[in-house]
Amino acid sequence: MCTSLRRALAALVAFPVVLSAQASPVVHRGSLASGDAKLRSGEFYDRYTFEGRAGQRMVFDLRATGFDPYLIVIAPSEEQKENDDFEGSSSHSRLELTLEETGTYKVVVTSYKKDETGSYELQMAGGGTGVAAAAPAGGGPRLESGRLASGDRTLSSGEYADEYTFEGRRGQRVTVDLRSSEFDPYLIVRPPQGDQTDNDDHEGDAHRSVVSLDLPMDGTYRVVVTSYKSGETGAYDLRIDLGGGTGAAAVAAAAAAGPRVERGRLAAGDDTLRSGEYVDVHQFAGVPGQRLTIDVVSQDFDTYLILIPPRGDRLENDDVEGKPRHSVIDTDITEAGSYAIAVTSYQRGETGGYELTLSTTQGGAAQTLTAGANRGSGDVEAIAVGETREGRLANDDRRLDSGEYRDLYTFDGQAGDAVVIELASSEFDPYLALIPPEGDQIDSDDADGRQDLSRVELTLRASGRYRVMATSYAAEQTGRYRLSLRRGGGTGAVAARPATPPASGGAGRVYGVFVGISNYGGRASNLMFTADDARRAHQAMVRGAAMRESDGIILTDQQATLANIRRAVQDIAGRAGPNDMFVFFYSGHGGRVPRRGAFQSSDPDNQDETLAFYDADLSDDDMNQWLSSVRARASLLILDACFSGGFSKDVISAPGRMGLFSSEEDVTSGVAVKFRAGGYLAQFMLEAVGDRLADADGDREITALELSQYLHERYRADVKSAGPGEDFVRTGGPQTGYQHLVVDRGSIGPFEVLFR
């Protein structure tokens, strides 16, 4: 399910009206009208901006009589707050906020339902600080904003530093949160006596540092805001949250009290999500240091669970271990404050009883390291090229959302450097991830087919700080490991380009049809993440292949009918010319059926492969017929579905076509749960094109060979599957090696440019 309690506000393109955040109210009268920009969910909207500062108290009032107003305020970090129906009024929305960041805020005026229009009045008032600069009254957080600048005092190691103080008492819980988008922040908390506590890169985030601890004594504590490297400058926001009691005691008391159990019912008349599903919302007060498990089960409907923290991204779960009436979220609490737990259903209109269980234990998430003056300490450890580190995954380590323990390391890399990173363990199945300064992470498992070794080998695309995550393939695994970082010998994995490559390729535009189905409406079992695959594939082509947004058609779930997809292909076929590129992407169910009619030499097994659209199936022969109307210079077929390799024989038989298929014609395709993707091919295409990781020689072009080579390497390293089937192979078992990528370049030359 791709719904949420918050609206997706991507692609807000209306010209903003700039408001000033001052004490006297600013009133703007406007109207939502046909022709205004629309949210992706279909509502018209107007957008305003203002400059805010951390600690400032703001009140936003939106009133309308012609439509049901909906108000959204988006912080510089893109965190958003929303309100509909203030105090039950369908004509009034209101937000009262103490700003937690300094920078440009966006105020979005829209409606509860799509296509609503009418006049409105927006009033905004503020300017004062709602949080005192001294110790916070009533236990509220203290918010500070500042700037590291030339002329500030410096640490002995050369970094600029600002200092703040607070009064604390022994056993009191404090959480200090430092964020900056302009430099790599580093945080130090110094007690009246004894060793300081440092943090850098909270949870691997280069723009955030957090210290959360129980104070060891009474007295004045000093908070030092500085940077990871000397000479760095820029603005920052600091939050100091002093709790009234002891954090460890609070966690222990919560654990001793046992799980909290709530029994409820989704029913007609309940609040609904934007997409129409009924929802119940429960509140939970989180304390850093807790491990939180939320478990909801129902006998009446397909459960869906959402956790929204005080700040940051939400977590969601649908079917734990494939059980459609059981959802679980297991996570570390890293923010102090109120968490919203939403119990809803996978499909609109579902009702029935449920049982929600919340349990907390002492976790490793908020533990801090006492490091003295060691500036490499915190959530990460530095590693240099040429070094090898011995480490251990343990049950008090931080964990991924999927339950695996992990350790983080960092190194500074330069664009063009070739590096090899290896993670080896004889005590668990190691899993390695490299997180570059920009773009999605690069993952590796089972190097050379070995379950005791993972390896990432590449030429760095950008200069900056790289993060290396050492973890395990499965949750809860622990044990010793060895991590090494060394210089590589270049990009020899990809064949060199001929001195005079063919002139064809990449000159025209890219067009595409992107289909993903998660909800089959009862016709077939639902799938995780496959609808998202289509959206992400579309964005990958926009980001990495310069495709215009309007040149791609996205069809998901109930939109993805046989007729709609046929019309989309015909539409693109009418637009694409002989210099253009056509992409057809599909993520969803695939099938096999006995052939009807005469024997076909291209199908000696007498089986036709099919794609399961929302209302009907499409055979490989029919797909071949569909593509016959496309006049583009090249057509790339990307199918992430069971048995999809069978399309190769029937579809990649005409000139100008190339196919990428997630598995052979008699092998099922696994769900790439670890990547939160419907399939491995979908995830790896996102990396290959969207992040341009397939561009091995860095010439800003991706050839057919480069794309094939990258996908083969990713499959070899990361796809696990096995298990005997009937007359086919089922994936998802404990062995390895049965699900393989199928590439058929057809008449496309290996060095022909697919994407620029």
DOFIDREN-714184 format. One line per 8 residues: number of its first residue (from 1); for each residue z, y, x of C-alpha. Coordinates in Angstrom, 3 decimals. Example, Ala and Ser with C-alpha at 12.3 -4.5 7.8 and 13.67 -1.06 7.14 Angstrom:
DOFIDREN-714184
1) 7.800,-4.500,12.300 | 7.140,-1.060,13.670
END
This chain:
DOFIDREN-714184
1) 0.000,0.000,0.000 | -0.900,3.410,1.342 | 1.209,5.506,-0.998 | 4.373,7.320,0.005 | 6.962,9.726,-1.255 | 5.252,12.390,0.819 | 1.743,13.672,0.449 | -0.936,13.113,3.059
9) -1.974,16.634,4.030 | -4.646,15.796,6.550 | -7.700,18.045,6.570 | -6.082,21.203,5.187 | -8.891,23.600,5.872 | -8.340,26.541,3.518 | -7.928,29.883,5.257 | -4.179,30.563,5.307
17) -2.556,33.746,4.023 | 0.058,34.924,6.543 | 3.495,35.749,5.157 | 6.349,37.413,6.998 | 9.748,35.710,6.923 | 11.984,38.697,6.290 | 15.164,39.303,4.326 | 13.470,41.088,1.416
25) 11.486,38.656,-0.753 | 7.735,38.353,-0.276 | 5.945,37.720,-3.549 | 2.415,36.427,-3.778 | 0.582,35.878,-7.053 | -2.364,33.558,-6.968 | -4.122,30.805,-8.885 | -5.321,27.277,-8.368
33) -8.933,27.109,-9.454 | -11.913,24.817,-9.461 | -13.612,25.260,-6.113 | -10.345,25.517,-4.126 | -9.750,23.119,-1.283 | -8.312,19.759,-2.357 | -5.722,17.417,-0.950 | -6.972,13.899,-0.312
41) -5.201,12.816,-3.479 | -7.357,15.267,-5.481 | -5.048,18.236,-6.184 | -6.241,21.802,-5.581 | -4.088,23.781,-3.157 | -3.542,27.191,-1.540 | -1.914,27.476,1.874 | 0.201,30.215,3.456
49) 1.766,30.490,6.901 | 4.729,32.312,8.382 | 6.539,32.444,11.703 | 10.033,30.955,11.509 | 12.838,30.417,13.958 | 15.405,27.657,14.289 | 18.561,28.406,12.325 | 16.851,30.757,9.889
57) 17.738,30.306,6.213 | 14.719,30.350,3.889 | 14.274,30.077,0.127 | 10.890,29.265,-1.432 | 10.367,29.668,-5.187 | 7.172,28.575,-6.954 | 6.651,29.154,-10.681 | 3.649,28.458,-12.907
65) 2.955,28.215,-16.607 | -0.549,26.743,-16.640 | 0.187,23.660,-14.529 | 3.049,21.582,-13.092 | 3.663,23.223,-9.685 | 4.399,21.247,-6.531 | 5.727,22.914,-3.365 | 5.448,21.694,0.238
73) 6.735,23.323,3.432 | 5.424,21.901,6.717 | 7.261,22.541,9.995 | 5.488,23.101,13.351 | 6.134,19.415,14.172 | 4.299,18.486,10.894 | 7.509,17.264,9.265 | 7.337,18.344,5.644
81) 9.746,19.019,2.793 | 8.671,18.843,-0.846 | 9.909,19.720,-4.298 | 8.704,19.131,-7.818 | 10.532,20.047,-11.039 | 13.479,22.051,-9.711 | 16.504,21.307,-11.921 | 14.197,19.334,-14.237
89) 11.801,22.209,-14.928 | 8.112,21.247,-14.947 | 7.166,24.889,-14.299 | 9.451,25.590,-11.326 | 9.612,24.169,-7.781 | 12.118,25.402,-5.192 | 13.148,24.619,-1.607 | 16.182,26.039,0.193
97) 15.966,25.231,3.900 | 17.652,25.990,7.177 | 14.743,25.888,9.617 | 15.190,23.434,12.459 | 12.223,24.519,14.575 | 10.729,27.719,15.917 | 7.030,28.272,15.301 | 4.368,28.474,12.628
105) 5.244,26.993,9.228 | 2.792,26.189,6.442 | 3.604,26.618,2.756 | 1.367,24.608,0.441 | 1.100,25.496,-3.257 | -0.389,22.670,-5.275 | 0.052,20.745,-8.528 | 1.715,17.488,-9.464
113) -1.497,16.056,-10.916 | -5.013,16.358,-9.593 | -7.490,18.869,-11.005 | -4.760,21.061,-12.569 | -5.478,24.815,-12.423 | -3.754,28.051,-13.380 | -1.837,31.092,-12.154 | 1.356,30.944,-10.113
121) 3.906,33.156,-8.380 | 5.272,32.243,-4.955 | 8.382,34.020,-3.704 | 9.748,33.574,-0.198 | 12.911,35.151,1.169 | 14.865,34.715,4.364 | 15.405,36.214,7.761 | 19.092,35.545,8.329
129) 20.499,32.620,10.238 | 22.072,30.019,8.065 | 23.778,28.358,11.034 | 26.219,30.177,13.266 | 25.457,30.362,16.956 | 28.994,29.255,17.688 | 30.607,26.017,16.569 | 29.131,25.079,13.186
137) 31.233,25.662,10.115 | 31.952,22.749,7.850 | 30.581,20.190,10.299 | 26.962,21.342,9.894 | 24.526,21.220,12.804 | 24.224,24.080,15.250 | 20.621,25.113,15.857 | 19.430,27.094,18.870
145) 15.977,28.133,19.991 | 15.183,29.386,23.449 | 12.693,29.432,26.293 | 12.656,28.211,29.861 | 11.065,30.983,31.896 | 10.534,32.204,35.415 | 13.679,34.053,36.423 | 16.081,31.595,34.718
153) 18.722,29.992,36.859 | 17.595,26.745,38.474 | 19.153,23.368,39.173 | 19.507,22.232,42.779 | 16.322,20.188,42.316 | 14.350,23.290,41.288 | 14.037,23.024,37.493 | 14.754,26.046,35.288
161) 17.797,25.587,33.044 | 19.582,27.180,30.073 | 23.188,26.318,29.209 | 25.140,26.152,25.937 | 28.756,25.170,25.275 | 30.709,23.624,22.437 | 34.335,22.647,21.876 | 34.910,18.959,21.286
169) 37.786,16.587,20.851 | 38.332,13.087,22.108 | 36.629,10.435,19.946 | 34.429,12.939,18.131 | 30.806,11.916,17.709 | 28.159,14.357,18.971 | 24.382,14.146,18.833 | 22.420,16.658,20.920
177) 18.693,16.764,20.201 | 16.254,18.747,22.378 | 12.561,19.148,21.475 | 9.668,21.074,22.976 | 5.919,20.972,22.554 | 5.339,23.134,25.658 | 7.076,21.149,28.410 | 8.706,17.770,29.055
185) 12.351,18.438,28.063 | 15.320,16.942,29.908 | 18.849,17.039,28.498 | 22.245,16.962,30.220 | 25.685,16.939,28.574 | 28.599,17.677,30.946 | 32.203,16.931,29.864 | 35.211,18.977,31.052
193) 35.722,16.310,33.723 | 33.831,13.269,34.933 | 30.218,12.196,34.963 | 27.478,13.869,32.951 | 25.209,12.099,30.493 | 21.446,12.582,30.840 | 18.462,11.739,28.705 | 14.722,12.014,29.091
201) 11.968,10.803,26.761 | 13.992,9.643,23.772 | 12.294,6.469,22.526 | 9.426,7.188,24.912 | 8.646,10.601,23.395 | 7.745,13.059,26.182 | 8.588,15.997,23.916 | 12.104,14.943,22.923
209) 15.422,14.129,24.620 | 18.586,13.012,22.810 | 22.187,12.345,23.845 | 24.449,10.713,21.262 | 27.965,9.708,22.294 | 31.667,9.628,21.466 | 33.382,12.425,23.395 | 35.752,11.066,26.070
217) 38.258,13.970,25.995 | 39.234,17.289,24.440 | 37.767,20.474,25.899 | 34.668,22.542,26.526 | 31.400,20.652,26.938 | 28.278,22.137,28.527 | 24.769,21.345,27.311 | 22.065,21.933,29.914
225) 18.480,22.338,28.683 | 15.995,21.790,31.488 | 12.661,20.102,32.253 | 11.593,16.849,33.840 | 9.635,18.613,36.583 | 10.380,21.797,38.481 | 8.464,24.898,37.433 | 7.916,23.864,33.809
233) 8.414,26.630,31.231 | 8.119,27.094,27.482 | 9.899,27.303,24.140 | 12.320,24.681,22.842 | 14.605,23.887,19.910 | 18.122,22.496,20.380 | 20.290,20.857,17.723 | 23.983,20.077,18.291
241) 25.484,17.910,15.570 | 29.259,17.414,15.773 | 30.578,14.746,13.443 | 34.074,14.819,12.066 | 35.100,11.311,13.137 | 34.372,8.798,15.842 | 30.898,7.374,15.826 | 31.865,3.952,17.158
249) 34.721,3.747,14.688 | 32.443,4.755,11.828 | 29.972,2.025,12.739 | 32.726,-0.547,13.139 | 34.276,0.450,9.813 | 30.938,0.204,8.046 | 30.344,-3.229,9.538 | 33.860,-4.387,8.587
257) 33.344,-3.211,5.023 | 30.459,-5.642,4.708 | 26.939,-5.155,3.305 | 26.331,-2.658,0.536 | 24.612,-4.318,-2.398 | 22.812,-2.355,-5.114 | 21.288,-4.008,-8.167 | 18.715,-1.990,-10.023
265) 15.617,-2.134,-12.160 | 12.206,-0.511,-12.050 | 11.394,0.482,-15.607 | 9.108,2.679,-17.660 | 10.525,6.189,-17.551 | 11.605,5.981,-13.901 | 10.359,8.483,-11.367 | 6.954,7.554,-9.944
273) 5.176,7.859,-6.656 | 2.091,10.051,-6.523 | -0.050,6.948,-7.058 | 1.890,5.893,-10.153 | 4.299,3.179,-8.989 | 7.827,3.392,-10.393 | 10.467,4.147,-7.758 | 14.245,4.184,-7.362
281) 15.707,6.213,-4.477 | 19.036,5.360,-2.826 | 20.803,7.492,-0.207 | 22.422,6.286,3.000 | 24.409,8.314,5.561 | 23.218,7.248,9.012 | 25.197,7.386,12.262 | 23.385,7.121,15.633
289) 24.311,3.801,17.209 | 23.857,1.755,14.065 | 21.407,-1.059,13.591 | 20.325,-0.866,9.945 | 18.901,-3.735,7.921 | 17.545,-3.018,4.428 | 16.618,-6.045,2.342 | 15.170,-5.906,-1.175
297) 14.242,-8.942,-3.243 | 12.950,-9.323,-6.797 | 12.010,-12.188,-9.062 | 9.925,-9.898,-11.293 | 7.560,-7.812,-9.140 | 5.945,-7.458,-5.708 | 8.474,-5.314,-3.824 | 7.664,-2.440,-1.468
305) 10.299,-0.680,0.644 | 10.263,2.790,2.255 | 12.868,4.356,4.562 | 12.677,8.132,5.113 | 14.906,9.482,7.911 | 16.300,13.040,8.003 | 13.510,13.914,10.453 | 10.505,12.039,11.701
313) 8.179,9.375,10.336 | 9.047,6.994,7.530 | 9.109,3.206,7.859 | 7.538,0.912,5.275 | 7.456,-2.808,4.550 | 5.681,-4.859,1.934 | 5.853,-8.631,2.332 | 8.303,-9.900,4.947
321) 7.043,-13.210,6.342 | 4.296,-13.190,3.711 | 6.700,-13.272,0.756 | 5.354,-10.861,-1.908 | 8.719,-10.338,-3.644 | 10.781,-9.745,-0.529 | 10.679,-6.656,1.734 | 12.826,-5.917,4.798
329) 13.203,-2.980,7.198 | 15.252,-3.538,10.369 | 15.644,-0.466,12.597 | 17.912,1.514,14.897 | 19.472,4.722,13.574 | 18.689,7.576,15.958 | 19.231,10.563,13.650 | 22.484,11.657,12.080
337) 22.151,12.566,8.422 | 21.042,11.368,5.018 | 18.372,8.662,4.793 | 16.356,8.043,1.629 | 15.650,4.424,0.728 | 12.881,4.037,-1.843 | 12.483,0.781,-3.739 | 9.090,0.560,-5.404
345) 6.324,-1.926,-6.162 | 3.053,-2.803,-4.486 | 1.002,-2.140,-7.614 | 1.278,0.554,-10.257 | 3.065,-0.322,-13.478 | 5.155,-3.219,-12.153 | 8.700,-3.387,-13.511 | 11.750,-5.627,-13.261
353) 15.101,-6.174,-11.637 | 15.812,-6.163,-7.894 | 18.683,-6.525,-5.448 | 18.955,-4.129,-2.497 | 21.223,-5.026,0.436 | 22.136,-2.566,3.226 | 23.970,-3.832,6.292 | 24.853,-2.074,9.528
361) 25.931,-3.317,12.938 | 26.608,-1.699,16.283 | 23.174,-1.391,17.894 | 21.758,-0.288,21.199 | 19.656,2.570,19.939 | 22.004,5.455,20.542 | 23.638,4.228,23.724 | 23.394,6.680,26.580
369) 23.412,6.249,30.336 | 25.927,7.930,32.556 | 23.800,8.933,35.454 | 25.477,11.591,37.523 | 22.685,13.638,39.019 | 20.075,10.901,38.781 | 17.188,12.656,37.072 | 15.336,9.388,36.455
377) 17.891,8.159,33.951 | 17.751,8.072,30.193 | 15.644,5.965,27.889 | 13.124,5.369,30.668 | 13.115,4.438,34.332 | 10.634,5.749,36.873 | 8.343,3.346,38.729 | 5.934,4.329,41.497
385) 2.603,2.794,42.480 | 3.336,-0.032,44.897 | 6.751,-0.826,43.411 | 8.064,-3.946,41.681 | 11.065,-3.832,39.353 | 13.308,-6.661,38.220 | 14.616,-6.224,34.684 | 16.072,-8.035,31.715
393) 15.489,-7.890,27.973 | 18.925,-8.157,26.374 | 20.335,-8.042,22.856 | 21.829,-4.577,23.435 | 18.431,-3.068,24.375 | 16.505,-0.796,22.065 | 14.165,-2.595,19.726 | 10.739,-2.065,18.203
401) 10.475,-1.844,14.427 | 9.202,-5.438,14.428 | 12.380,-6.637,16.186 | 11.339,-7.074,19.830 | 13.629,-5.713,22.547 | 11.955,-3.333,24.976 | 12.422,-1.422,28.236 | 10.447,1.713,29.161
409) 9.181,2.878,32.551 | 7.118,5.916,33.576 | 4.749,6.897,36.351 | 2.613,9.955,37.092 | -1.097,9.130,37.162 | -4.233,11.034,38.086 | -7.549,10.779,36.279 | -9.784,8.364,38.148
417) -6.957,6.288,39.631 | -7.416,2.544,39.222 | -4.142,0.757,38.466 | -2.975,-2.758,37.725 | 0.268,-3.303,35.792 | 1.684,-6.807,35.464 | 4.673,-8.121,33.517 | 5.807,-11.667,34.311
425) 8.634,-13.796,32.929 | 9.513,-17.480,32.903 | 12.192,-16.966,30.229 | 10.171,-15.389,27.380 | 6.571,-14.635,26.401 | 6.025,-11.170,27.967 | 4.082,-8.432,26.199 | 2.948,-5.279,27.988
433) 1.930,-1.869,26.631 | 0.666,1.221,28.456 | 1.092,4.547,26.647 | -1.202,7.245,28.126 | -0.524,11.006,27.953 | -2.952,11.203,25.048 | -4.321,8.593,22.683 | -3.138,5.239,21.407
441) -1.359,2.706,23.571 | -3.137,-0.136,25.367 | -1.572,-3.559,24.815 | -1.837,-6.832,26.699 | -0.568,-10.363,26.216 | -1.304,-13.668,27.974 | -3.306,-12.569,31.028 | -5.634,-15.316,32.267
449) -4.528,-17.403,29.280 | -0.975,-17.647,30.635 | 1.984,-17.144,28.318 | 4.206,-16.053,31.223 | 2.044,-13.108,32.336 | 0.611,-9.918,30.804 | -1.650,-7.472,32.622 | -3.235,-4.067,32.035
457) -5.979,-3.165,34.506 | -7.913,0.061,34.088 | -9.096,3.358,35.506 | -6.930,6.182,34.172 | -8.786,8.575,31.871 | -6.397,11.534,32.173 | -3.853,13.026,34.532 | -0.258,13.068,33.370
465) 2.749,10.942,32.667 | 2.142,7.323,31.647 | 4.712,5.113,29.949 | 4.920,1.381,30.451 | 6.688,-0.737,27.827 | 7.998,-4.160,28.797 | 8.689,-6.258,25.706 | 8.133,-9.732,24.258
473) 5.488,-11.233,22.015 | 8.044,-12.392,19.438 | 11.168,-10.743,18.059 | 14.637,-11.436,19.478 | 13.385,-12.919,22.761 | 15.524,-12.125,25.824 | 15.464,-12.910,29.531 | 14.589,-11.711,33.005
481) 11.217,-10.277,33.961 | 9.341,-8.715,36.866 | 7.235,-5.569,36.408 | 4.803,-4.449,39.106 | 2.524,-1.414,39.437 | -0.192,-1.361,42.088 | -3.494,0.290,42.805 | -6.550,-1.470,41.475
489) -9.926,-1.935,43.010 | -11.928,0.022,40.408 | -13.625,-0.985,37.172 | -15.467,-4.036,38.430 | -15.019,-5.748,35.095 | -18.004,-3.884,33.667 | -21.469,-4.402,35.045 | -23.083,-1.457,36.793
497) -25.720,0.489,34.928 | -29.312,0.273,36.163 | -30.490,3.225,38.203 | -32.897,4.224,35.404 | -31.366,3.261,32.060 | -33.506,3.186,28.949 | -34.012,6.612,27.467 | -33.384,5.449,23.925
505) -30.058,5.590,22.193 | -27.435,8.082,21.151 | -29.733,11.040,20.478 | -29.297,11.248,16.705 | -26.407,11.275,14.256 | -23.982,8.482,13.371 | -23.734,7.368,9.742 | -21.393,4.766,8.358
513) -19.960,2.836,5.424 | -16.309,1.819,5.885 | -14.814,-0.777,3.536 | -11.229,-2.054,3.532 | -9.410,-3.972,0.806 | -5.651,-4.576,0.740 | -5.151,-4.797,-3.030 | -7.477,-7.276,-4.735
521) -6.068,-6.689,-8.212 | -5.205,-10.357,-8.628 | -8.672,-11.718,-7.741 | -7.431,-12.788,-4.307 | -4.202,-12.552,-2.367 | -3.386,-9.056,-1.140 | -3.623,-8.211,2.556 | -1.648,-5.946,4.859
529) -3.204,-2.856,6.485 | -6.860,-3.694,5.741 | -7.467,-0.608,3.587 | -5.998,1.471,6.412 | -8.424,-0.238,8.811 | -11.355,1.362,6.983 | -9.828,4.831,7.132 | -8.935,4.461,10.800
537) -12.398,3.142,11.660 | -13.941,6.180,9.976 | -11.692,8.511,11.983 | -12.477,6.605,15.179 | -16.166,7.332,14.683 | -15.403,10.989,13.966 | -13.115,11.338,16.968 | -14.938,9.236,19.524
545) -18.582,9.125,18.428 | -19.021,12.677,17.057 | -19.776,11.417,13.559 | -19.505,14.131,10.937 | -16.819,13.382,8.345 | -19.354,13.740,5.540 | -21.683,11.204,7.184 | -19.190,8.413,6.533
553) -18.355,6.835,3.161 | -14.925,5.185,2.791 | -14.366,2.628,0.028 | -10.973,0.954,-0.351 | -9.297,-1.386,-2.839 | -10.603,-0.880,-6.401 | -13.311,1.498,-5.117 | -14.773,-1.326,-3.053
561) -16.829,-3.016,-5.756 | -20.117,-4.729,-5.074 | -22.032,-1.980,-6.906 | -20.242,0.876,-5.133 | -20.773,-0.619,-1.686 | -24.441,-1.303,-2.424 | -24.886,2.327,-3.537 | -23.138,3.559,-0.391
569) -25.468,1.539,1.834 | -28.477,2.834,-0.113 | -27.172,6.397,0.212 | -26.811,6.085,3.975 | -30.142,4.300,4.227 | -31.755,7.322,2.600 | -30.118,9.701,5.089 | -30.392,7.870,8.418
577) -33.583,8.454,10.382 | -35.243,6.604,13.278 | -33.071,8.369,15.904 | -29.775,7.772,14.103 | -27.081,5.086,14.277 | -25.807,3.163,11.226 | -22.373,1.468,11.199 | -21.123,-0.927,8.521
585) -17.424,-1.753,8.828 | -15.487,-4.250,6.698 | -11.863,-5.436,6.795 | -10.733,-7.901,4.148 | -11.094,-11.481,2.964 | -14.022,-13.646,4.032 | -15.063,-17.023,2.699 | -17.412,-20.017,2.953
593) -19.331,-21.607,0.098 | -21.878,-24.461,-0.019 | -25.455,-23.221,0.065 | -27.436,-23.339,-3.129 | -31.095,-24.059,-2.869 | -33.277,-25.315,-0.059 | -32.005,-26.154,3.408 | -32.089,-23.195,5.824
601) -32.527,-23.803,9.535 | -30.336,-20.794,10.305 | -27.490,-22.503,8.413 | -27.500,-26.129,9.602 | -23.937,-26.608,8.265 | -25.321,-25.860,4.777 | -22.649,-23.160,4.307 | -23.036,-19.517,3.385
609) -20.419,-17.074,4.624 | -19.221,-14.358,2.231 | -17.292,-11.094,2.115 | -14.815,-10.787,-0.745 | -15.230,-7.356,-2.315 | -12.888,-6.139,-5.051 | -14.868,-7.658,-7.928 | -17.375,-10.065,-6.393
617) -18.497,-11.767,-3.191 | -21.438,-10.815,-0.976 | -23.237,-13.562,0.951 | -24.692,-13.287,4.427 | -28.213,-13.593,2.955 | -27.556,-10.697,0.581 | -26.183,-8.565,3.407 | -29.392,-9.219,5.327
625) -31.358,-7.956,2.340 | -29.182,-4.833,2.012 | -29.756,-3.832,5.620 | -33.517,-4.147,5.310 | -33.629,-0.657,3.759 | -31.858,1.037,6.704 | -34.359,2.908,8.922 | -31.934,3.837,11.726
633) -32.787,3.062,15.336 | -29.785,0.727,15.447 | -27.415,-0.829,12.921 | -23.974,-2.036,14.038 | -22.267,-4.538,11.742 | -18.485,-4.838,12.292 | -16.827,-7.532,10.169 | -13.108,-8.275,10.493
641) -12.807,-11.222,8.100 | -12.359,-14.973,8.117 | -15.536,-16.917,9.008 | -17.390,-13.666,9.692 | -19.223,-15.100,12.698 | -21.511,-16.904,10.281 | -23.147,-13.579,9.435 | -24.634,-13.513,12.911
649) -27.283,-16.144,12.183 | -28.504,-14.577,8.949 | -28.120,-10.848,9.575 | -28.701,-10.198,13.284 | -32.148,-11.740,13.002 | -34.019,-8.473,12.487 | -34.812,-5.915,15.222 | -32.387,-3.047,15.788
657) -29.237,-4.859,14.655 | -26.065,-5.755,16.548 | -23.040,-7.602,15.180 | -19.346,-7.760,16.049 | -17.421,-10.467,14.202 | -13.713,-11.206,14.337 | -14.028,-15.016,14.525 | -16.484,-17.891,14.530
665) -18.063,-19.122,11.324 | -15.525,-21.962,10.917 | -12.395,-20.074,12.036 | -10.094,-17.856,10.015 | -9.051,-14.418,11.323 | -5.407,-13.489,11.834 | -3.658,-10.320,10.712 | -2.776,-8.057,13.668
673) 0.758,-7.370,12.448 | 1.965,-6.239,15.869 | -0.567,-3.394,15.786 | 0.002,-2.633,12.072 | -3.681,-3.417,11.587 | -5.440,-5.734,9.191 | -7.284,-7.428,12.030 | -7.615,-7.454,15.787
681) -11.255,-6.363,15.778 | -10.383,-3.302,13.668 | -7.623,-2.315,16.109 | -9.696,-2.885,19.221 | -12.681,-0.958,17.816 | -10.325,1.954,17.185 | -9.368,1.917,20.856 | -12.869,1.257,22.151
689) -14.637,4.065,20.280 | -11.920,6.343,18.914 | -10.054,6.557,22.213 | -13.239,6.025,24.267 | -11.588,3.234,26.259 | -14.857,1.297,26.270 | -16.451,4.092,28.310 | -15.766,2.237,31.555
697) -17.726,4.548,33.872 | -16.501,7.779,32.288 | -19.965,9.183,31.539 | -19.045,9.949,27.887 | -21.434,7.276,26.625 | -20.639,3.797,25.306 | -23.342,1.208,25.818 | -23.687,-2.091,23.991
705) -22.463,-3.900,27.096 | -19.452,-1.626,27.605 | -18.404,-2.091,23.991 | -18.872,-5.875,24.148 | -17.008,-6.140,27.439 | -14.025,-4.102,26.259 | -13.658,-6.077,23.032 | -13.960,-9.420,24.849
713) -11.216,-8.408,27.282 | -8.913,-7.267,24.505 | -9.450,-10.497,22.570 | -8.869,-12.617,25.657 | -5.611,-10.832,26.393 | -4.096,-10.382,22.947 | -5.354,-12.684,20.215 | -3.281,-15.761,19.518
721) -4.319,-18.334,16.970 | -4.455,-22.066,16.350 | -3.648,-24.960,14.052 | -5.817,-27.751,12.622 | -7.511,-27.061,9.317 | -9.650,-29.133,7.022 | -13.251,-28.592,8.024 | -12.307,-25.299,9.648
729) -9.641,-23.904,11.973 | -6.659,-22.006,10.591 | -5.181,-19.225,12.711 | -1.606,-18.129,13.043 | -0.100,-21.226,14.649 | 1.933,-21.454,17.857 | -0.951,-22.450,20.146 | -3.635,-20.184,21.551
737) -7.326,-19.929,22.018 | -9.135,-20.644,18.752 | -9.918,-17.213,17.327 | -12.585,-15.619,19.488 | -14.707,-12.527,19.132 | -18.346,-13.182,18.285 | -20.818,-10.640,19.692 | -24.499,-10.801,18.864
745) -26.475,-7.946,20.456 | -29.715,-9.175,18.909 | -32.535,-6.932,20.079 | -30.141,-4.210,21.307 | -30.370,-4.000,25.090 | -27.129,-4.296,27.070 | -27.441,-0.788,28.491 | -28.614,0.880,25.301
753) -26.310,3.725,24.351 | -24.577,3.176,21.025 | -22.281,6.206,20.952 | -22.099,9.557,22.710
END
